[in-house]
């Protein structure tokens, strides 16, 4: 292992450890909370669509002003506040269940409020990394963080499925709550002094929001990747809204097997995180952003074929290939936008991107619920995965297809500022 690796960067290790705890807790929650709604609260497809929408609705409602506020504050402090808030909110779910007063309405409100805290955490998190490790090590840093997320996607849902069967879904939510608490405790141990935020420029909210949006839309490669991700997330939100119902009601799987099916995509994600750096260097940064989705995302079309027999293996293969492609694509496009953006604009740029690409997720959740009611669960899954595969056309048909690598930081900054 080379000495310059981020493995030897003490503060990055602390950030990495906190991210590990947070990601494992989050992935447990992504399985436990829908199972709690389905198995304990008897949620309908429409209610599951509302629950899925609530997870990311905050990105649509407050995503843009959140970027302005993050640029005005020290980003680690924002992350700590968000982690402690999420811990307290999620702790209320098992407490209400123990008292026999848990309702779907409470679960919906908790998920919505956790989403608000997540908006601030994610915008601050992606803006904090460049100042912590330096822009020259962003690709390595993002690959390591994506590797953690991919491992969590394997272990979290499968572990959650088993825990739900053993100790109930409400008790399993405790794992998610304590994951956020552990993340906060790791962030508290970071010793690096964060630079004072640059508060120069417009003092008013709307001009600062406009500056972030203008940066995103003025860079053609960034604009294409944003459109691609937003479309994939729209149909991905629809898929998430119905997948638990599809696997439990249509396919007839137990909670433990559902957890495994939700986890297998993370196995491909682990491979994607491990090989993303080498792939990007070998085939070129620009080619990675369009070629990998084109080759891997259509594999998700294998999922709606599945049944409670040998076809489960076929669906699992599709999830692995799709998960691989998503992570390689994410590492490449996130590293690009972090590298080209001036530090004073990082919060607003990341918030603008998150608003555009995560703002489609709640719409996708509502779409999935409506499709599930109208077309049936299997029909809804077909539409969702077809939309995910088609999303790659945004980057395939963009100027990225004629490029090998992306512009240098200086050139990109000059064209996008």
C-alpha positions in Angstrom: 0.0 0.0 0.0 1.5 3.3 -1.1 2.3 5.8 1.7 0.4 8.6 0.0 -2.8 6.6 0.3 -5.7 8.0 2.3 -5.4 5.0 4.5 -2.7 7.0 6.2 -4.8 10.2 6.5 -6.0 10.1 10.1 -8.9 12.5 9.7 -10.1 10.8 6.5 -10.1 7.5 8.4 -12.3 9.1 11.0 -14.7 10.4 8.3 -14.6 7.0 6.7 -15.4 5.2 10.0 -18.3 7.6 10.6 -19.5 7.0 7.1 -19.3 3.3 7.6 -21.5 3.4 10.6 -24.0 5.8 9.0 -24.2 3.8 5.7 -24.8 0.5 7.5 -27.5 2.0 9.6 -29.1 3.7 6.6 -29.2 0.5 4.6 -30.7 -1.4 7.5 -33.4 1.4 7.6 -34.1 1.2 3.9 -35.2 -2.4 4.5 -36.6 -2.2 8.0 -38.8 0.8 7.5 -40.7 -0.4 4.4 -41.1 -3.9 6.1 -42.4 -2.1 9.2 -44.9 -0.3 7.0 -46.0 -3.4 5.1 -45.9 -6.1 7.8 -46.9 -4.1 10.9 -48.9 -1.1 9.6 -50.4 -2.9 6.5 -49.5 -0.1 4.1 -51.0 -0.1 0.6 -49.1 0.5 -2.6 -50.2 4.2 -2.5 -49.0 4.6 1.1 -45.7 2.9 0.1 -45.4 5.5 -2.6 -45.9 8.3 -0.1 -43.3 6.8 2.2 -40.8 6.5 -0.5 -41.5 10.1 -1.6 -41.1 11.4 2.0 -37.6 10.0 2.2 -36.3 12.5 -0.4 -39.0 15.2 -0.6 -36.8 17.5 1.3 -34.3 17.7 -1.5 -37.1 19.1 -3.7 -38.4 21.5 -1.0 -35.3 22.9 0.6 -32.4 21.6 -1.5 -31.5 24.9 -3.1 -31.5 27.2 0.0 -29.7 24.4 2.0 -26.7 24.9 -0.3 -26.5 28.6 0.5 -26.7 28.0 4.2 -24.0 25.3 4.0 -21.7 27.7 2.2 -22.2 30.2 5.1 -21.4 27.7 7.9 -18.6 25.3 8.9 -19.6 22.1 7.1 -18.5 19.6 9.9 -20.8 21.4 12.3 -23.7 21.1 9.9 -23.0 17.3 9.6 -22.9 16.9 13.4 -26.2 18.6 13.8 -27.8 16.5 11.1 -26.5 13.2 12.6 -27.8 14.0 16.1 -31.1 15.1 14.7 -31.6 11.9 12.7 -30.7 9.8 15.8 -33.3 11.4 17.9 -36.0 11.2 15.2 -35.5 7.5 14.5 -35.3 6.6 18.2 -39.0 7.7 18.4 -40.1 4.9 16.2 -39.3 1.9 18.4 -40.3 4.0 21.5 -43.8 4.5 20.0 -44.0 0.8 19.0 -43.1 -0.3 22.5 -45.9 2.0 23.8 -48.4 0.6 21.3 -49.1 4.0 19.7 -47.0 3.8 16.4 -49.0 4.9 13.4 -48.3 5.2 9.7 -48.7 9.0 10.0 -45.9 9.1 12.6 -43.6 6.9 10.5 -44.3 9.2 7.5 -43.5 12.4 9.5 -40.3 10.8 11.0 -39.1 9.8 7.5 -39.8 13.3 6.1 -37.9 15.0 8.9 -35.0 12.6 8.6 -34.9 13.6 5.0 -34.6 17.3 5.9 -31.6 16.5 8.1 -30.1 14.3 5.3 -30.3 17.2 2.8 -28.0 19.3 5.0 -25.7 16.4 5.8 -25.3 15.3 2.2 -24.7 18.8 0.9 -22.2 19.6 3.6 -20.5 16.1 3.3 -19.8 16.4 -0.4 -18.6 20.0 0.1 -16.3 19.0 3.1 -14.3 16.2 1.4 -12.3 18.5 -1.0 -11.0 20.6 1.9 -10.2 17.5 4.0 -8.2 15.5 1.5 -7.4 17.9 -1.3 -8.8 17.9 -4.8 -6.0 15.7 -6.2 -7.2 12.8 -4.1 -10.9 13.2 -4.7 -11.2 10.1 -6.9 -9.5 7.9 -4.3 -11.6 9.4 -1.5 -14.9 9.0 -3.3 -14.0 5.5 -4.4 -13.3 4.5 -0.8 -16.5 6.1 0.5 -18.5 4.4 -2.3 -17.0 1.1 -1.4 -18.3 1.5 2.1 -21.8 2.3 0.7 -21.7 -0.8 -1.5 -20.6 -3.1 1.3 -23.4 -1.6 3.4 -25.8 -2.3 0.5 -24.9 -6.0 0.8 -24.8 -6.4 4.6 -27.4 -3.9 5.6 -30.5 -5.2 3.8 -29.7 -8.9 4.3 -29.0 -8.3 8.0 -32.1 -6.2 8.3 -34.3 -8.9 6.9 -33.0 -11.4 9.4 -33.3 -8.9 12.3 -36.9 -8.2 11.3 -37.8 -11.8 11.5 -35.9 -12.2 14.9 -36.7 -9.0 16.8 -39.4 -7.1 14.7 -39.1 -4.3 12.2 -39.5 -1.5 14.8 -36.6 -2.8 16.9 -34.5 -3.1 13.8 -34.9 0.7 13.2 -32.7 1.1 16.3 -29.7 0.0 14.3 -30.3 2.9 11.9 -30.6 5.4 14.8 -27.4 4.3 16.5 -25.6 4.3 13.1 -26.2 8.1 12.9 -25.0 8.5 16.5 -21.8 6.6 15.8 -21.2 8.8 12.7 -21.5 11.9 14.9 -19.1 10.6 17.4 -16.5 9.9 14.7 -16.9 13.4 13.2 -16.3 14.9 16.7 -12.8 13.3 16.6 -11.7 15.0 13.4 -8.8 17.3 14.3 -8.3 19.3 11.0 -9.3 22.9 11.3 -11.9 23.7 8.6 -11.3 27.0 6.7 -13.5 29.9 7.5 -16.5 30.0 5.1 -16.2 32.6 2.4 -19.2 34.9 2.9 -18.3 37.3 0.2 -20.7 38.0 -2.7 -24.4 38.4 -2.6 -25.9 38.4 0.9 -29.4 37.7 -0.4 -30.6 34.1 -0.8 -32.0 34.1 -4.3 -28.9 35.5 -6.1 -26.7 32.9 -4.3 -29.1 30.1 -5.3 -29.0 31.4 -8.9 -25.2 31.4 -8.9 -25.1 27.7 -8.0 -27.6 26.8 -10.6 -25.8 28.9 -13.2 -22.6 27.0 -12.5 -24.3 23.6 -13.0 -26.1 24.5 -16.2 -23.2 26.3 -17.9 -21.0 23.2 -17.9 -22.2 20.8 -20.7 -20.7 17.6 -19.3 -22.1 18.3 -15.9 -25.4 19.2 -17.3 -25.6 15.9 -19.2 -24.7 13.9 -16.2 -27.3 15.7 -14.0 -30.0 15.0 -16.6 -29.0 11.3 -16.7 -28.9 11.0 -12.9 -32.2 12.8 -12.5 -34.0 10.5 -14.9 -32.5 7.4 -13.4 -33.5 8.5 -10.0 -37.1 9.3 -11.1 -37.6 5.7 -12.3 -35.4 4.3 -9.5 -37.7 6.0 -7.0 -40.6 4.3 -8.7 -38.8 0.9 -8.4 -38.0 1.4 -4.7 -41.7 2.3 -4.0 -42.9 -1.1 -5.1 -40.0 -3.5 -4.8 -40.8 -4.7 -1.2 -44.4 -5.3 -2.2 -43.3 -6.9 -5.4 -40.9 -9.4 -3.7 -43.3 -10.2 -0.8 -46.8 -10.2 -2.5 -46.1 -11.0 -6.1 -43.0 -13.2 -5.9 -43.8 -14.6 -2.4 -40.5 -14.2 -0.6 -39.9 -14.1 3.1 -38.5 -11.0 4.8 -35.0 -12.6 5.1 -34.9 -13.4 1.4 -36.3 -10.0 0.5 -33.3 -8.6 2.5 -30.9 -10.7 0.4 -32.5 -9.5 -2.9 -32.2 -5.9 -1.8 -28.6 -6.5 -0.9 -27.2 -8.2 -4.0 -26.9 -5.0 -6.0 -24.4 -3.9 -3.4 -22.1 -6.8 -4.3 -21.8 -5.3 -7.8 -21.3 -1.9 -6.1 -18.3 -3.2 -4.2 -16.7 -4.4 -7.4 -17.5 -1.0 -8.9 -15.9 0.9 -6.1 -12.8 -1.3 -6.1 -12.3 -1.0 -9.9 -13.7 2.5 -10.5 -10.3 4.3 -10.3 -8.5 1.8 -12.6 -11.4 1.8 -15.1 -11.6 5.6 -15.2 -7.9 5.9 -15.7 -7.9 3.2 -18.4 -10.9 4.2 -20.5 -11.0 7.9 -19.7 -13.0 10.0 -17.3 -15.5 11.2 -20.0 -15.9 7.7 -21.5 -16.6 6.2 -18.1 -19.5 8.5 -17.5 -21.4 7.4 -20.7 -20.0 3.9 -21.6 -20.5 2.2 -18.2 -24.2 3.1 -17.9 -24.8 2.1 -21.5 -23.3 -1.3 -20.9 -24.6 -2.1 -17.4 -27.9 -0.4 -16.6 -30.0 -2.5 -19.0 -29.2 -5.5 -16.9 -31.8 -4.3 -14.4 -34.4 -5.4 -17.0 -33.9 -9.0 -15.6 -35.6 -8.2 -12.3 -39.3 -8.2 -13.4 -38.8 -11.7 -14.9 -38.2 -13.1 -11.4 -40.2 -15.7 -9.6 -39.7 -17.9 -6.5 -37.5 -20.3 -8.4 -34.3 -20.4 -10.5 -35.3 -17.0 -11.9 -34.2 -15.4 -8.6 -30.6 -16.0 -9.6 -31.2 -14.3 -13.0 -32.7 -11.3 -11.2 -29.8 -11.3 -8.7 -27.3 -11.2 -11.6 -29.1 -8.2 -13.1 -28.9 -6.4 -9.7 -25.2 -7.1 -9.5 -24.4 -5.7 -12.9 -26.6 -2.7 -12.4 -25.1 -2.0 -9.0 -21.6 -2.2 -10.5 -22.5 0.4 -13.2 -24.2 2.8 -10.9 -21.2 3.0 -8.5 -18.6 3.4 -11.3 -20.7 6.1 -12.8 -21.2 7.9 -9.5 -17.6 7.9 -8.6 -16.7 9.4 -12.0 -19.3 12.1 -12.1 -19.1 13.2 -8.4 -15.3 13.5 -8.6 -15.6 15.6 -11.7 -18.0 18.1 -10.2 -16.1 18.4 -7.0 -12.8 19.0 -8.9 -14.1 21.7 -11.2 -16.0 23.8 -8.6 -14.4 26.7 -6.6 -14.6 26.0 -2.8 -16.8 29.0 -2.2 -19.5 27.5 -4.5 -19.2 23.8 -3.4 -22.3 23.9 -1.2 -24.5 25.7 -3.7 -23.2 23.5 -6.6 -23.8 20.3 -4.7 -27.2 21.5 -3.5 -28.2 22.5 -7.0 -27.2 19.0 -8.3 -28.9 17.3 -5.4 -32.1 19.4 -5.9 -32.2 18.4 -9.6 -31.2 14.7 -9.2 -32.8 13.8 -5.8 -35.8 16.1 -6.4 -37.1 13.5 -8.9 -37.0 10.7 -6.3 -40.2 11.7 -4.4 -41.9 12.1 -7.8 -40.7 8.6 -8.6 -42.0 7.3 -5.4 -45.5 8.7 -6.2 -45.1 7.4 -9.8 -44.3 3.9 -8.5 -47.3 3.9 -6.1 -49.6 5.0 -9.0 -48.1 2.4 -11.4 -48.5 -0.3 -8.7 -52.2 0.6 -8.3 -52.8 0.9 -12.1 -50.6 -1.7 -13.8 -50.0 -4.1 -10.9 -46.7 -4.6 -9.2 -45.0 -6.5 -11.9 -46.0 -4.0 -14.5 -44.8 -1.1 -12.3 -41.4 -2.8 -12.0 -41.2 -3.2 -15.8 -41.8 0.5 -16.4 -39.3 1.5 -13.6 -36.4 -0.6 -14.8 -37.0 0.4 -18.5 -36.8 4.0 -17.5 -33.6 3.5 -15.6 -31.9 1.9 -18.6 -33.1 4.7 -20.9 -31.6 7.3 -18.6 -28.2 6.5 -20.0 -29.2 8.1 -23.3 -28.6 11.6 -21.8 -24.9 11.0 -21.5 -24.6 8.8 -24.6 -26.1 11.5 -26.8 -24.1 14.3 -25.1 -20.7 15.9 -26.0 -19.2 13.4 -23.5 -19.3 10.7 -26.2 -16.7 12.5 -28.3 -14.4 13.1 -25.4 -11.8 10.8 -23.8 -11.1 12.8 -20.7 -12.9 15.8 -19.1 -11.5 19.4 -19.1 -8.8 20.3 -16.6 -9.9 22.1 -13.4 -8.8 25.4 -14.8 -10.6 25.1 -18.1 -13.8 23.8 -16.6 -13.8 26.5 -14.0 -13.3 29.1 -16.6 -16.3 27.9 -18.7 -18.6 27.2 -15.8 -18.0 30.1 -13.4 
